[in-house]
Amino acid sequence: MTILTSQEIIELSKEYTFFSWSVQGQVNPIPVGKAKGIYFWDTDGKRYIDFSSQLMNTNIGHQHPKVVKAIQDQAAELCFVHPGNTTEVRALLGKKLAEVTPGNLKKAFLTLGGAEANENAIKMARFYTGRHKLLARYRSYHGATHGSIALTGDYRRLAVEPVMPGGVHFLDPFCYRCPFGQKKESCKRECIAHLEEVIKYEGPDKIAAIIMEGVVGSNGLIIPPDDYWPRVRELCDKYGILLISDEVMSGWGRTGKWFAVDNWSVTPDIITTAKGITSGYVPLGAVIVSDKIAQFFEDKYLYAGLTYNGHALSCAAALATIEVYEDDHLIENAVVVGKYLGERLESIKSRHISVGDVRYIGLFSAIELVVNRVTKESFAPSVMAEIGTVLRQNGLFTFIMANNMGSIIFVVPPLCITKEQLDEGLAIVEKALETSDGQVKH
Ligand SMILES: Cc1ncc(COP(=O)(O)O)c(C=O)c1O
């Protein structure tokens, strides 16, 4: 039962709670009252299409009755036990994670989110290899805590430096803005040669792991060429370096496979994940390691711990969420509707002069806007803010990137979306593109 007005919810929230990644005086939150499937409503009843699955995590859609019931049932039975004890849901979830992750990935350390998962992956990789450096890409985000932000390549790290020592960054396989100045036709995978050079300069025997997002999310939806992941796997094997796939955003059906690396049949040594594991209904993250790494800790102390390691409510929610992916055929839907989304995005690009590039895999996609298709100059944040206003006024919520790394509208809806619902949302996106089309410079 709501007792506050919409305005009171906003005002009290702003006065007494901090909001992420923002100048506090400038935040403009939507007070959300209810949600179902791909939609949510504000407390005054205005409906929004959720085109970003909130923060790219509500993959199964909002308020799925099976997951809500699983949380309610678990809460009624047993909310919490000491992390050194265990529960039936923890046991079953551990086994299920080993089943859905690729190859010999076997044993999970359960956390509460993605940053914590990466923190613990860093520790485990360092303990296992006895090496201290970690290589990560510039266009990446791995979480806001001091170790995870040390891996993060983007502007969010710069603001909080100095961070954990040992993080080293390398350039990305970003074909639309190739850092090596290459074109698709003449590309010789300079990105791979570059990575090997960085490994040699940094000392292979000092490098514990290379961590990469399965498909880069918040840094612009960067899908690597098909041989990229396999070739990085080869480099890791050559130098005895562990390979970590950060599947916090790209996992759980988002790309049309359980995990993004499955698109290239690569088995990393460690997968870190969160978000879609429970679809955000309650917090959970996981570090899932290979059987070899798991075996290593059989007779060695694991210096890692969390009060909420293996939280019963989270485990119950994750089990039910994974069942929904399977029973509702959501990953299959991501493939079918994802193919349609790709066609629609290409058509949008052909009709809107401000669209420089569209990138998509499954239901993970982005529309990159440019002031000029030749120079590929990004739009000013003020233009992206105008676009955001049009989207919001017309009842569409999504993630927008508006900085010197690019001006991008993300299209990352829940995996239960239909083609008709997708069309409904894309029509609003096209309306907003009139704003950027009008500001193109030839
Ligand atoms: C690829 C990736 N890794 C890690 C994180 C951090 O996850 P969390 O916000 O749950 O700590 C995120 C969050 O967006 C992410 O996208």
The ligand as an ORCA input file, in Angstrom:
! r2SCAN-3c Opt
* xyz 0 1
  C      30.392     -6.516    -17.140
  C      30.102     -6.091    -15.726
  N      30.869     -6.545    -14.725
  C      30.635     -6.213    -13.440
  C      29.607     -5.359    -13.115
  C      29.379     -4.994    -11.683
  O      28.252     -5.624    -11.190
  P      27.507     -5.058     -9.877
  O      26.948     -3.733    -10.221
  O      26.462     -6.122     -9.594
  O      28.522     -4.995     -8.793
  C      28.776     -4.862    -14.121
  C      27.658     -3.954    -13.796
  O      27.037     -3.358    -14.633
  C      29.025     -5.231    -15.467
  O      28.285     -4.771    -16.473
*
